[in-house]
């Protein structure tokens, strides 16, 4: 099992006085403590009254809406790439419909070249209609746009000249540079918990990357991966599972059925969760810490690395 941590929430909630110096400090901790990867989320805009529009997520007693005030992921990872030569650089996840595939490929492959092949290309279709409206993208077309984006991304990484004709994007007789260091391209991790996301991970991706689901749900998803692989004559051995989870170390959280939430509680609880996730097929866990307390964030990363990841 490999482990990484997301920087987006810690920076949004605790690093706003000086983003660059705090990101440098956290990167140093993650690197020195021996974790495997560092990650950033993606958000362009969100409604000013998001708490009223989405009370189930950001209403009273729910997630801190300020956690959505995040830095752009590719630019942030370029900063991180200069601070460490070891850590993998992950995006969790990039909303592909909101980006043009040619420019996006240019940015991703440039990051892969400058980091000497350390990019983990997490992608998603997005979920917030208001964000799509602001970017002049038809929300209903996001699945098809994402699929074409991924098709074109692979062609850009592998071919020259580039020729592609789809419903949403066309490229004719063009040269693309740079080609990525990783062959054939940076690993494509398809985010999302739905069957559509699982199928997309099989057809277009290298891994399925769900968020905040149980080991039982992971197993069901793994079975779906095998099913789609059989139907499309694809080797399931080449597909892996990443997982993004909120971490509440030292603080047990409970669901509406009064059952402990995964990745909450003491060290022994987290270790038991990891064992179950590993048995379910997860190979790489990305944890996020939503806190305004810098000391808690830093000590939690250190404690997780020392007592769990490296133990």
PyMOL commands that set and color helices and strands:
alter all, ss='L'
color gray80, all
select helices_A, chain A and resi 8-14+19-32+50-53+55-58+65-68+73-81+96-98+101-114+129-134+139-158+195-203+215-231+236-238+267-280+294-309
alter helices_A, ss='H'
color red, helices_A
select strands_A, chain A and resi 2-6+37-40+88-91+94-95+119-124+162-165+170-174+187-191+207-211+240-246+248-249+264-265+284-288
alter strands_A, ss='S'
color yellow, strands_A
deselect
rebuild
show_as cartoon
